[in-house]
């Protein structure tokens, strides 16, 4: 017996899958985790740890309060609560939460800056056709004491 007169398996087969949002994977860089090197992905990235390298290609980057990226961040949408030491290119939207610190230039179509967020760089506002993930800010080189 099926509920509401529909066979659940049949309805699952006939309904098309929800766009790329339903299929986009979520990657999590948890607190205490450190990545040295560039991170490239197509889905959603939540960063609560540290990345010493650039983050590129993501649909959405969520940088938590304790997260840090020491490199460029290029994505469609960014929500920053931590530290970015490098350039940001957000094709659609950038949100800087009150705990955000950005040491680098920003290029985006839309920006939200909450009271307390700090920007040490130039902010360029462009329409969506001018801002693309292919535009790259200057490469940030991290000096290490060796």
N, C-alpha and C positions, 0 to 999 in steps of 0.2 A: 504494500500500500504506500502510495506517495502522498506527500503533503500538497494540498491545493491542486490535486489532479495532474501534476507535472512530474515527469521522471527527471530527477535531479541530474543524472548522467546525461540525458538527452539535452537538457537545457544548457548544460556546461559545454556540450559539443557545438551547439548552434550559436551561442553568444560569442561575438568577436572579443578578443582580448582588448583590454583598455590600453590605449596608446603606449608610448615608450615609458611613461611615468610608472606604469605598473611593472614593467620589465626592467627598469633601471636598478642595478644593484647598489647597495649602500656599503661603503667601506668605512671602517672605523679604526682610527689611530688613537688608541686609548691613552689615558694618563699614565705617565711613566715609560711610555714607548718612544723611542727615538729612531728616525729614519734618516740615513745619510745618503743622499742621491735624489734624483728627480722622481716625482710621482705623476703618472699619466693615467687618467681614467675617463670613462664616459658617463658615469652615473653620479651618485651623491657621495661626497666624502665628508665625514665628521672627524675633526681633528681636535683631540684633547691633549695630545702629546706634542712632540717636537719634530719638525722636518727641516733638515739642513739641505735644502734643494728647492727646486721649483715645483709647483703644482699646476698642471695644465690639462686642458680638455674636459674638465668636469662640467656637468650640467649645474650642479650646486655644490658649494663648499661651505660647511658650517664649522667655523673656527671657534672652539669653546674658550671660556674665560681663562683656563690654564694652558691653552694651546699656543704654539708659536711656529711660524714659518719663516725661516731665514733664506728667502729666495722669492722669486716672483710668483704671483697667483693669477692664473688666467682661467676664467670660467664664465658661464652665462649669468649666474647669480651667486653672490657671496653674502654671508652673514658673519661679521667679525666681532668676537668678544675678547680675543687675545691679542697677540703681537704679530705683526707682519713687518719684517725687515726686508723690503723689496717692493717692486712695483706691483700694482693691482690693475688688471683689465677685467672689468665686469661688463659683458655685452648687454645685459638687461638691467640688473639692479644690484646695488651695494648697500648693505645696512651695517653701520658702525654702532655697536652697542656702547654703553657708557664706560665699559672697561677696555675698549679697543684702543690700540696704539698702532699707527701705521707710520713707518719710517720709509717713505718712498712715494713716487708719483702714482696718481690714480686717474684712470680713464674709465668712464661709465656713462650710461644713458640716464640712469636715475640713481639718486643717492639719498640715504636717510642717515643723519648723524644725530645721535642722542647726546644729551648734555653729559660732558665728562670725557667723551671720546677725543683722542688726540691724533692730529694729522700733521706730520712733518714732511711736507712735499707739496707738489703742485696737483691741483684737481682740475681735470679737463672733462667737460660735459659735452657729449656728442650724441647725435641721433643713432639709432640702432644700426643703420647701414654703415656708419663710419666706425663704430666700435665693433671689433670682431675678435674672436679668440686667436686669429692669426697674427694680429698686431702684438708685438712683443716689446715690453719695456726693456731698458738697458739691463744686460746681464749683471747680476750681483755676484761678486766674488767674495768669498768668506776667507779671511786670513786666519790661519791656524798657527799657533806657536810651535814650530818644529825645530 
